[in-house]
Amino acid sequence: MANEDLGKQASEAAGKAKDFVTDSAGKAKEFMAENADKVKEALSSDKAEELSDKVLGSLADVANKITGGSHADKVDEIKQKLDDSFGNEK
């Protein structure tokens, strides 16, 4: 009985989680559609540039550490392409 109850509870929790994610994704999509200009402006801001530089720099450092720097040129190329997508320095 206890295992059946746990299975039922897990199934219900999974269903609720799925509904939450689906609802949240719908709300995010709606927000993006309603605020496209503001979102684009925010992604082109000085703050976005600063934040993207920090995040992408950290990710590149981790990638280079994992690969022992053997793919540093490719990592830098990808980092630059991603960085060009955010902020105001193109």
N, C-alpha and C positions, 0 to 999 in steps of 0.2 A: 504494500500500500504506500509506504513512504516514498519509494522510488517512483511510483506512478504520480504521486502528488508533486514531487520535484520536477518530473518531466513536464507535467501540465503547467507548473509555474514557470519553468524555463521557456516553454512554448509561448505562453502569454507574454512574458517579458520580451521575447524576441519579436513578437508581433507589435508590441508597443514601441519598441526601439525602431522597428522598420517604419511604423507610422510617423514617429517623431522625425526621423531622417527625411522621409518623403515630404512631410509638411515643411520642414525647415528648408529643404532644397527649393520647394515651390515658393516660399516666402523670399528666399534670396534671389531667385530668378525674377520675381515680381519687383523687388526692390531695385535690382539692376536695370530693369526695363524702365522703371519710373524715374530713376536717377542717373541715367547713362552719362549725361553731361557732367554731373558732379563727380561721379566715379572716375571718369576720364581725367578730369581736372585734378582730382586727388592723386591719381597714379602718375601725373606729370609734375607733381609738386617737388619742392626742395626736400621736404620730409621723406617722401617716397624714394627719392634719389639716395638720401643718406641711409635710410633703412635697407634699401635693396643692396647698396654697396656693402653694408655690414653683413647681411645675411648671405649674399653670394660669395663674399670673401671667405666667410667661415665655411661654407659648403665646399668651396674650392680647396681650402686648406685640408679639410677632412678627406676629400677625394684624393688629393695628392699624398696625404699620409697613408691612406689605405693602399694606394698603388705604388707607394715608394717613389713617387714623382716620375714614374716611367711614362705617364701620359700627361704630363704637365702642360704641354702645348695644346692638346685637345681640351683639357680642362679649362685653360685660359680662354680658348676660342668659344667654348660653350658659355662660360661665365660672361664674356663680353656680349654675346648675342642676347642672353637673358637680361643683362644690365641695360642694353639698349631699349628694352621693352618697358622699363620703368623709369620714373623720375624725369628730369629735365635736361640731362647731359646726354646728348646723342652723338 
